[in-house]
Amino acid sequence: MTARFTSIPATPDIVIIGAGVVGLWCALKAKQRGLSAVIVEKGCIGQGASGGILGALMPHRPVSWEDIQTFQLEALLSLETEVAELEAATGLTCGYSRCGRVMPVDSEEFLAEHAQWQAGSTRYWPAASRTGQPLSWDIRRGEPAPAWPALKPGFVAYSFDTLSARVNPRGLVKALLASVQPHVVVAENCPVEKITDAGEVVLEDGTRLSPGKVIVAAGHDSFGLLQPALQCELGWGVKGQAVLLRPQGRLFDDMPVIYSRGIYLVAHDDGLVAVGSTSQRDFKNTDVDEAISQRLVQRAVELCPGLAGAEVVEQWAGVRPRAAGRDPVVGSMPGASNTIVATGGFKITLGIAHKMADAALNLATGSDSDLPRSFAVEAHIAYAV
Ligand SMILES: Cc1cc2nc3c(=O)[nH]c(=O)nc-3n(C[C@H](O)[C@H](O)[C@H](O)COP(=O)(O)OP(=O)(O)OC[C@H]3O[C@@H](n4cnc5c(N)ncnc54)[C@H](O)[C@@H]3O)c2cc1C
């Protein structure tokens, strides 16, 4: 077989497999530490789940507080300044805003749960964000939804938190890419076939790369790449769909994220409103299913009649990585410490990828890491099939 990828440095400090948000944040963190890095991407940059349209950054419910919640809280707090630095360095916008979230509450029973989450927020969240914005969780009974025009009336109450945020996933991918090039070589159309026991990365055309460390950030495909070494499936892909709407008029600028019974409405700063998302563990292909898109639009209009008549600008489908133990996987491969896994953030990756990358680079450089034990590869193997 002819080697197509001879222009890729064969012995960088780090080879990162996958150019989604996790791989790109890893590349930026490697650059910041003065390491040479190469990203190998099987197709185009951001072609995976990170190339989506939703971008809700929602905290875990503040009850039964565990390490994952501490990790995510720290990530959601630090992302604001990390994105500001990224935007300043590149001149690009990531569409980030700590816009908050409104959750309509449709029953007294559900209201009691919200009251518990509100109490948990007082206990576990800091009083203010790193930029001094107050963080709170209010429950407003019998009032109109804060700030959202034309939301369906008649809910028992509205929960409103100011920790939630939003980002434009494609804007984030573009800014990350701009921040790492040309220091980091980003090789597109460059599928990795396997990682050898000795930590060599073998590309599909037979080219072999021998980096100091390998970071596997190939989204849901990571699980297949690791399967031969682990002899088990560390996780799987879950297909999801979302739609992007152009409402009539610019009523929806800088609105909080709306979340109701599995549906998010995210008003982005370009005036478009993203609606999502669905979850499908069993799927035959990754194509958009029009019937699912129509149901998403229908649910969005039921929730917010002000979206009636909005133009459907885009329908989108992607596959999220879901690790066996549910938490993300960030850790060294057992018996192959030069291979580090960073994937599996499922529905919260956009808000934690920078911190997953910090942890992966700490592992790569032998520095201390504050990772929850549940993130370790071994912890996920216990749940794997
Ligand atoms: C419908 C939907 C809505 C979502 N909404 C949100 C949301 O609102 N908020 C949130 O935080 N998260 C959300 N997510 C989840 C989030 O998008 C993903 O968890 C995240 O993008 C995963 O990033 P990643 O970098 O791990 O993977 P990916 O973005 O999938 O990147 C992996 C990359 O690796 C490449 N690759 C794969 N195999 C190989 C190989 N063998 N060789 C080389 N390259 C390879 C792929 O081509 C891909 O580009 C959503 C996901 C979906 C599907």
PDBQT file of the ligand as one rigid body, heavy atoms in Angstrom, charges set to zero:
ROOT
HETATM    1  C1  LIG A 401     -28.168  15.805  18.516  1.00  0.00    +0.000 C 
HETATM    2  C2  LIG A 401     -27.067  16.091  19.501  1.00  0.00    +0.000 A 
HETATM    3  C3  LIG A 401     -27.195  17.180  20.352  1.00  0.00    +0.000 A 
HETATM    4  C4  LIG A 401     -26.198  17.456  21.301  1.00  0.00    +0.000 A 
HETATM    5  N1  LIG A 401     -26.346  18.536  22.100  1.00  0.00    +0.000 NA
HETATM    6  C5  LIG A 401     -25.386  18.820  23.014  1.00  0.00    +0.000 A 
HETATM    7  C6  LIG A 401     -25.521  19.960  23.847  1.00  0.00    +0.000 A 
HETATM    8  O1  LIG A 401     -26.491  20.718  23.742  1.00  0.00    +0.000 OA
HETATM    9  N2  LIG A 401     -24.544  20.190  24.768  1.00  0.00    +0.000 N 
HETATM   10  C7  LIG A 401     -23.456  19.365  24.910  1.00  0.00    +0.000 A 
HETATM   11  O2  LIG A 401     -22.600  19.612  25.757  1.00  0.00    +0.000 OA
HETATM   12  N3  LIG A 401     -23.308  18.271  24.109  1.00  0.00    +0.000 NA
HETATM   13  C8  LIG A 401     -24.257  17.991  23.191  1.00  0.00    +0.000 A 
HETATM   14  N4  LIG A 401     -24.126  16.892  22.391  1.00  0.00    +0.000 N 
HETATM   15  C9  LIG A 401     -22.997  15.979  22.637  1.00  0.00    +0.000 C 
HETATM   16  C10 LIG A 401     -21.707  16.526  22.062  1.00  0.00    +0.000 C 
HETATM   17  O3  LIG A 401     -21.959  17.071  20.783  1.00  0.00    +0.000 OA
HETATM   18  C11 LIG A 401     -20.703  15.384  21.948  1.00  0.00    +0.000 C 
HETATM   19  O4  LIG A 401     -20.632  14.671  23.174  1.00  0.00    +0.000 OA
HETATM   20  C12 LIG A 401     -19.314  15.946  21.622  1.00  0.00    +0.000 C 
HETATM   21  O5  LIG A 401     -19.364  16.744  20.475  1.00  0.00    +0.000 OA
HETATM   22  C13 LIG A 401     -18.323  14.818  21.453  1.00  0.00    +0.000 C 
HETATM   23  O6  LIG A 401     -17.103  15.398  21.092  1.00  0.00    +0.000 OA
HETATM   24  P1  LIG A 401     -15.871  14.476  20.726  1.00  0.00    +0.000 P 
HETATM   25  O7  LIG A 401     -14.761  15.376  20.359  1.00  0.00    +0.000 OA
HETATM   26  O8  LIG A 401     -15.677  13.493  21.819  1.00  0.00    +0.000 OA
HETATM   27  O9  LIG A 401     -16.392  13.617  19.485  1.00  0.00    +0.000 OA
HETATM   28  P2  LIG A 401     -16.668  14.040  17.967  1.00  0.00    +0.000 P 
HETATM   29  O10 LIG A 401     -17.088  15.449  17.841  1.00  0.00    +0.000 OA
HETATM   30  O11 LIG A 401     -17.589  13.010  17.419  1.00  0.00    +0.000 OA
HETATM   31  O12 LIG A 401     -15.247  13.950  17.293  1.00  0.00    +0.000 OA
HETATM   32  C14 LIG A 401     -14.576  12.731  17.060  1.00  0.00    +0.000 C 
HETATM   33  C15 LIG A 401     -13.803  12.856  15.775  1.00  0.00    +0.000 C 
HETATM   34  O13 LIG A 401     -12.991  11.697  15.623  1.00  0.00    +0.000 OA
HETATM   35  C16 LIG A 401     -12.963  11.350  14.256  1.00  0.00    +0.000 C 
HETATM   36  N5  LIG A 401     -12.599   9.921  14.149  1.00  0.00    +0.000 N 
HETATM   37  C17 LIG A 401     -13.359   8.862  14.446  1.00  0.00    +0.000 A 
HETATM   38  N6  LIG A 401     -12.711   7.709  14.204  1.00  0.00    +0.000 NA
HETATM   39  C18 LIG A 401     -11.490   8.068  13.738  1.00  0.00    +0.000 A 
HETATM   40  C19 LIG A 401     -10.375   7.311  13.280  1.00  0.00    +0.000 A 
HETATM   41  N7  LIG A 401     -10.360   5.976  13.263  1.00  0.00    +0.000 N 
HETATM   42  N8  LIG A 401      -9.284   7.996  12.847  1.00  0.00    +0.000 NA
HETATM   43  C20 LIG A 401      -9.254   9.354  12.861  1.00  0.00    +0.000 A 
HETATM   44  N9  LIG A 401     -10.312  10.107  13.270  1.00  0.00    +0.000 NA
HETATM   45  C21 LIG A 401     -11.412   9.468  13.710  1.00  0.00    +0.000 A 
HETATM   46  C22 LIG A 401     -14.365  11.645  13.793  1.00  0.00    +0.000 C 
HETATM   47  O14 LIG A 401     -14.424  11.782  12.372  1.00  0.00    +0.000 OA
HETATM   48  C23 LIG A 401     -14.690  12.926  14.545  1.00  0.00    +0.000 C 
HETATM   49  O15 LIG A 401     -14.379  14.090  13.796  1.00  0.00    +0.000 OA
HETATM   50  C24 LIG A 401     -25.071  16.607  21.406  1.00  0.00    +0.000 A 
HETATM   51  C25 LIG A 401     -24.916  15.546  20.519  1.00  0.00    +0.000 A 
HETATM   52  C26 LIG A 401     -25.911  15.271  19.577  1.00  0.00    +0.000 A 
HETATM   53  C27 LIG A 401     -25.721  14.128  18.640  1.00  0.00    +0.000 C 
ENDROOT
TORSDOF 0
